[in-house]
Amino acid sequence: MKAIMVVGTTSHAGKSLVTAALCRILARRGWRVAPFKGQNMALNSYVTANGGEIGYAQAVQAWAAGVVPWVEMNPILLKPQGDMTSQVVLKGRVIGKIGAAEYYEKFFDQGWQAIEESLRRLGEEFDLLICEGAGSPAEINLKHRDLTNMRVAKHLNAPTLLVVDIDRGGAFAHVVGTLELLDPDERALIKGVIINKFRGQRSLLQSGIDWLEKRTGIPVVGVIPWLDTAFPAEDSLSLFDRQETSSGELTIGVVRLPRISNFTDFDPLEAEPSVSVKYIHPKQSLGHPDAVIIPGSKTTIADLVALHKSGMAEELQKYAAAGGTILGICGGYQMLGKILADPEGIEGQEGRYRGLGLLPIRTVIAGQKVARQRNVTSNFPQEGLPVSGYEIHQGRTRLIEPEGTQFLFDDQNLGLIDETHSIWGTYLHGIFDNGPWRRAWLNRLRQQRGLGSLPTGVPNYREQRELLLDQLADAVEPHLDLKPVLP
């Protein structure tokens, strides 16, 4: 089985980006490649065609490789719940909720078996695997139970690239320190160092590169410049790096829930030149945006309670009463209702909780997760538009007062709109990926501001994403020498 491993000196060194770039670069060279990440801890997820859940970053990497995402590309997905536990998704299916110590005690062997099976299946179908690590391979307290980094590299005997983020400082110490902490057989697999996020003239870095190569005996195979390419983020930590995207004609506020999930839903909005996306902490003032989005949440009830305690719930209710537009997606949709109930304590503490009361719905958290791709037809904001996306939720939502509401799609279970067309709710992740629907929704906001309508005959975001992936590969390839790692 032929493979290249990509590990990092730290989290957020750029492993996901480098893996995606390698997938596109090598696919364009004629290789049939696939991404792989044995274990991923993330709240941004995607549903494959067979209804399996994987990390969203691995789906993007699959698209970069020009292939359909498979659950085998990310056999273990851990979704943190904020109470020192995570939901465990094994080969696309939820198998339980568990704390960290208990997870490694009970699921380590089962997890490694899933990784071996997935690698075997991928190896039968693809010429080359681009495997991504997680965090750092040199976390001494975690190495004995690390399913993701050098255990995979050794299993595959994969030449490995070590990525370091030079922008945060200390890059040379990070590289040397990481190599010093690897076992001899692990270090022997490191065939190249990639310096990522470099700002400035390459010539000014050369003396440092010469020293590093002499000190370690490992070549620096790439110095990747700082890229402004919008790349889908893996976890919510990257939200700290996100600023208001532009000074667009419209401002859309996204409530940054404590346990926000699938905020990749808003990448297409951030790519709209006329839209400024602003992430709002629950303790911040809501302000006066043209619309507010309540996003998905891993633990909807806990985030709803946080909105009530912070005062954001009252602000949202006042904003709605003044005629403001609010859109809830997945967990955000559930929060818009009157009641959320968790009779079995699946999300934590069992009980009934007061929603925002903006839609006449009641949601009960159930044990069986719904995870599936969907293709439907819109009723609003424009009738007859084809819309695709995916569901990931454990709540079951019921309309309790049908008067004054209408269904967003031809599938009545996927969303509602109130009679003023101000309160919108849907279970459909990826809704803004649909270009004509996105523009029709934005045009309603523009009309309220007296702005002219944008053309709705635009392609879906996947075409824009393809362009971004090509731009990423174009930006990285000239700065990368892959000869030391290619078979």
N, C-alpha and C positions, 0 to 999 in steps of 0.2 A: 504494500500500500504506500503510495507516494504522498508526502505531505510536507508542508512548511508550517512551523509553529511561530506564533507572534506573541511574545510576552512583554511586560512593561516593568519599569523600575518602580512605578507607583500606579495607583488608580488615576484615571484621566490623563495618562501619558499619551494616548492617541492610538491604542491598540485597535479599537473598533474601526477607526478611520483608515488606518494602514491596512487592516484586513480587507475592508471594502475596496480600497484602491488596488490592492493586489488581485482581488477577484476580477475586477474590471480589466486591469492591465493584462493579466494572463488569459482571460477569456478572449480579449481582442487579438492575442497572439495565437489563438487556435486551440488552447487547452480547454478541456471540459472540466471546469473547476467547481467546487462546492465549499461553502464556509462551514466551520464547526466550532462550537463552544460547548464543552462538556457540561459545565454548570454555570448558570448565570443568575445573579441576583438583581432583579429589575422589576419595575412596575409598569414599564412600557412594553406591552406584549401585542402579539399578532395571532390571528387564527388562520391556520392552514386550510387547504381545500377539504381535508378530511376531518376538520373540526378540532384539530389539536392546537394547543397553545404553546407558543415559543416566544423568546425575546424578540422585540421589534427590530433590534439591531441586526439579528441574524437574518430576519426577513429582508432587510435592506441589503445585506451582503449577498444574499441569494439573488436578488434582483440585479445587483452589480455583476454577478457571475452569469447573468442571463438565464437563470433557471428558476423553477418554481420552489418556494420554501417548503421544506419537509420538517417534520417533528424531529427527525434524526439529526438535524443540524444544531439542535439545542435540546438534548434529551432530558436535562434537569433544569427547571426554572424555579427559583425561589422568589416568592412575592412577599416582602416584609409587611407585617400587619401593624407595626408600631408598638406592640406589647411584648417585645423580645421573642416573638414567634414569627414564623413564616409559613405561608401556604406552600406546600410542595407539589409541583407539577412534574410528573414523571412521564416522559415520552408523550407529552401533550395532554395528559389527564391528571386531574387533582387526585392525590392519594392521601391527603391529610394536612393537618396543621400541627406544627411541632416547634419546640425551642431548639436553639443551636446545639447544645450539648447532646440532647436526646436524638437530634437528627443524625449526627455523626455516629452515635452509638447504634442506632437502629437501621439507618438507611445507607451507610457507607458502602457496604458490600453490594447491596441492591443497586445503588447508584453507579458503582463502577461496572457492574454487569450491564446496565443500560448503556453506559458509554461504550463499552466494548462491542455490544450488539449494534449500536448506531454506527460506529466507525466501520464495522464489517460491512454493513449494508451500503453505506456511502462509498466505500472502497470498491464495491462491485459495480457501481454505476458511474463513477467519475474517475478521470485521469489523475487528479491532484486535489488534495484537501488543503485549505488554508485554515489552520486551527488557531483560535484566539484564546489566550489565557485570561485570567481575572486578577485584578489587584496586582500584587507582586509575587514572584515565585520564591522570594526569600523571606517570607514571614515565618520566622523560626517556630513560633508557637502553633502555627497552623500546618506546617509542612507535612506532618505525619497523616493528616486527613485531607490534604489538598487533592481534589479530584480534577482540577482544571488546568494546572500549569505543567510542570516538568514530568509529572506522572504520565500525562498524555504524550508529551514529547518523547519520553523514553520508550513508552509502549510502541510508538510508531517509528522510533529511531529517526525523528524528524529534525533536519537542520533548523535551527531556531534563531530568530531575530529578536534582539532586545531593544525596545523603544524607550527613549527617555525624553521628557518634556524639558527643554532648555529654558523655556520662558519663565518657569517658576523658580529658577536658580538652583545651584548645587548639582548641575547635571553630571559633572565628572565624578563627584563623590557618589552620586546615585548609581552610576554605572559600575564603578570600582567596588563599592560596597555590596551591590547585588551579586556581582561575580564572586566576591570573597565568601559570601554566605551560601553559595551553591555547592552541592557535593561535586567531587571531581567528575563523575560520569554525567552529571547535569551540565556542568560548565563546558565539558567537551562538545556538547551539542550546540553551544552558542557560536554561530558562524558569522555573525555580523551585528553591529550596533547601528541603530537609526536615531539620529538626533532630530527631534520633531519641534515644530513651532519656533523656528529660528527667525529672528528679526535682525536684519543688518547685512553687512557684506561678508560673504563666505571667506574671503581672504583673511579677515580679522580673526576667524575661528581656527585657521589652519594650524597654528602652533599648538593649540589645545588638542586638536585631532591627532597630530603627530605624537604628542605626549601620551595620549590615551591608547593609541595603537601600540606604541612601544611598551607601555606599562602592562597592557593586558594580552598582547599578542593576537588581538581580535580586530579585524578591519572595521572601520566606520564605513558602512556601505550606503549610507544616505544621510543627507542633511536637508530635511524638508522645511521649506519656508513657512512662515505663518500664513495660514489660509483663511480667507473670509468666507469660504464655502459653507453654506448652511447644511450641516450634516445632522440627521436625526439623533437625538440624545438617548443614552441608554438608561439613565436614572435621574431622579429628581434633584440630585446635587447640582446638575448642570443648570437648573433654573436660577441658581445664584449668579450665574454668568450672563443670564439673559436680561437685557435691558429693553426699554421700549423700542420697538423695531424701526420706527421711522416717524417722520412728522407727516403722516398721511392725512387725507381729508376726513377719514373716519377713525375714531378711536374705539377699540374693542377691549374691554377689560376682562381678564381671565382670573378668577379667584384662585389663588395659589393655596389650595387645601393642604393641610398638614400631611395627608397621605395621598396626594394627587397621583393619578395613574393615567397612562396613555395621553400625556400632553403632546405627543407627536401628532395628535389630531389637529393641532393648530399650526403645523408647519406650512400648510397651503395658505393660511391667512397671513402668516408672516412673509410669505413670498408675494403677496398682493401689494403693488407699489402704492395704492391709494389707501392702504389700511395700516394703522399703527396699533400693534398689539402690546398691551400693558398688563403685566402680571401683578396682581394686587394681593398682598398679605391680608388675612382676616382682620388684623389689628390696624390696618391702614384705613384711611377714608376711601370710600368708594369713588368719590368724585362725580363727574358728570359725563361718563362715556356714552357713545352712541348705542352700545349694547354691552351686556355683561354675560359671560359664559361661566356656568358652574360645571367644571369638568368631571371626569370619572374619578373614583376614589377606590382604594383597596378596602377600606373599612368605612363604608358610607355613614353608618350611625355615629361613629366616633367623630368624623369630620362635621357632621350635622350638629352634634353637641358643641363642637369647637366654634362653629358659626354663631350659635346662640350665645355662648359664653363671651365671645369677643365683641358682640354687638353687630357683627356683620349681617346676621340674619335680619335684624330690624332694619338695617340700612337697605338691604335688598328688597324688603317688603315696602319700604317707603319709596324706593326707586320705582318699583312696579306700580305702586298707587299713583305715582306722578306720570305714568305713561311710558316708562322706560322699557326697553326690550331685554328680556332675559331668555337665554337658551341653556337648558340643562342637558348634558350628555351622560348617559348611563347612570352612575351614582348621582350625578347632578340632577338628572331627570327624577330619580326617586326622591331627592330632597325637596323638589318643588311640590310634592304632594302633601296631603294632610297628615298621614300617619305612616311611620315606618315601624315594623314589628319584627322582632327577632326572637320568636318563642323558644328556640332551641339554643340560643346563645352562640350561634355559629360565628358571629363576628366578635364575640366577647361576652358582654353581660346581657342576659336575656331581658326582654321587656318591650314596651311600646314607647315610641318617641314621637314628639310633635314635629311635623315637617314645617316647611315655609308657608304652606297653605295657599299656594298660588295656582295649583291645578287640583281638580277633584279626583285624586287617585290615592290608593292605599297600596303599600308594598310590604310583602312578607319575605324575609330572608329565608331561602330554602337551601337544603344540603346539596342538591344537584346543580352544578354549574351549567349554564347555557353558554356554549361556545360554538359559533357557526358563522360561515360567510353568508351574506344575504344579497339578493338582487331584487329590487322593488321598484315601484313607480310612484312618483310624488303626487300629492294633491295640492301641496303648498310648498313654497310661495308661488310656484307655477305648476299647473297641472300637466301631467303626462311626461315629466322628465324621468329618464331611467337613472336610478341611484343604486350604487353598490357600497358595501361596507361589511362590517362584522360585529357580532354581538359577543360580549364577555360579561356575564353577570350572574349573580346567585339570587337576586330578588325576583319575585313574581308580582307584577303590578296589575291592579284591577281598577277600572274606572267605576267610581261609586256614585257620581252624579253626571249623567251624560249631557244634560242641558248646558249649552254655552261652550261646548268644546267640539272640535272636529279632528279627524284623524289626518296625520301628516302624510301617510303612505297608504297604498292599497292593502298592506298588512296592518291591521288595526292594533296589533300588539307592539308596534315599533315606535309609536310616538303620537303626541297630541299637540294641539295649538288651541289657545283660548279664543273667545269670540272677538276680542280686540286685536287679535294677531300680534300680541305683545309678548305672551308667554309661550315658549316653545320647549318641548321636551322630547327626547328620542333616546332609544337604546343603541343607535347605530354609530359605532366608531368608524372613523374615516369618512364622515359625512361631507367634510369640506374638500376631500379629494376629488369630489364630483364637480368639475368646473362649471357647467351650466347651472347646477343647483346653488353652488356657492355664490356665483355672480347674481342670481335671482334674489337670494337672501340679502346680499349686500345692497342690491338696488333698492330694496324696500327701505333700508336705513338711509340711503342716499336721498330718496324721495322725501323722507321726513326732514332732511336738512336742506331741501331745495337744490340738491345737486343733480346733475344729469346722470342718466343711466349708463352703466358700463355694458359693453357688448357681452351677451351671454353665450355666443357661439364659440366658446373657448375649449381647448382640450382639457381632459382630466389631469390631475396633478401628477399622475404616473409618468406622463410625457415630460413634464418639468423635472421630475426626479431623475429620469434617464439622462437629461441634459446635465444635471448637477453631478451625477456619477461619472459622466464622460469628462466634465470639467475637473473633477477630483483626480481622475486618472491622468489627465493631461498635465495637471499641476504637479503631481507626485513623480511620474515616470522619469522625467529628465534628471531628477535628483537622486535616483536610486539605481544601484548596481546589484542585480539579482543573481549574478553568476555564482557567488559562493553558496547559494541555497537551492538553485534549480537542479532537478535531477538530470 
